[in-house]
């Protein structure tokens, strides 16, 4: 949904969620996770009304900190190289909320850091507190895909003067990302399935070649520095099979 870049992250949230809720209204288990921008009472009530299980990052405040104060003191002894992670959950009601809701807290003590990393999640899930945190952390995977698109395709290169023009340009970037992701998922052999979109672009799509014209054939001579001949043949074969399946 296009909008100006100087508005709140959750501005127009209902217009975004309505079609998603309608799409999944027949699904038995429905889930939503969001960052602190979506920590809004109206969103909690909206999701609860439509039977969604949600996990939303909750900005810290003094009352929340007091609930887990016993976890904010580092344990005695030499700190381990691995972070010491603790969880807790409790019921909490902010002044703007219509009822108490479950809050899950995660406290991570990292070696070499003076203060712990503390996070709060408001949720209506009944799962174990560690499972709630694990579910919420799935947001990080989605953010990695977004960063990959920005780095590989320069999504942020929206220099047109008109808003509609930038909207079309961004849609083309998203289309290119999807095509590249389809190629990575469906055409790459297992040995190179870990390639990022940037690697795919540089090593395969933008590969240099010398065109040699003969009497009967036109040959492309390519260096085997990044992609060997055998690997290239396997990729072409998998693409050919996709064409056969589509037909």
Secondary structure, 3 states (H helix, E strand, C coil): CCCCCCCCCCCCHHHHHHHHHHHCCCCCCEEEEECHHHCCHHHHHHHHHCCEEEEEEECCCHHHHHHCHHHCCCCCCCCCCCCEEEEEEEEECCCCCCCCEEEEEEEEECCCCCCCEEEEEEECCCCCHHHHHHHHCHHHHHHHHHHHHHHHHCCCCCCCCCHHHHHHHHHHHHHHHHHHHHHHHHHCCHHHCCCCHHHHHHHHHCCCCEEEECCCCEEEECCCCCCCHHHHHHHHHHHHHHHHHHC
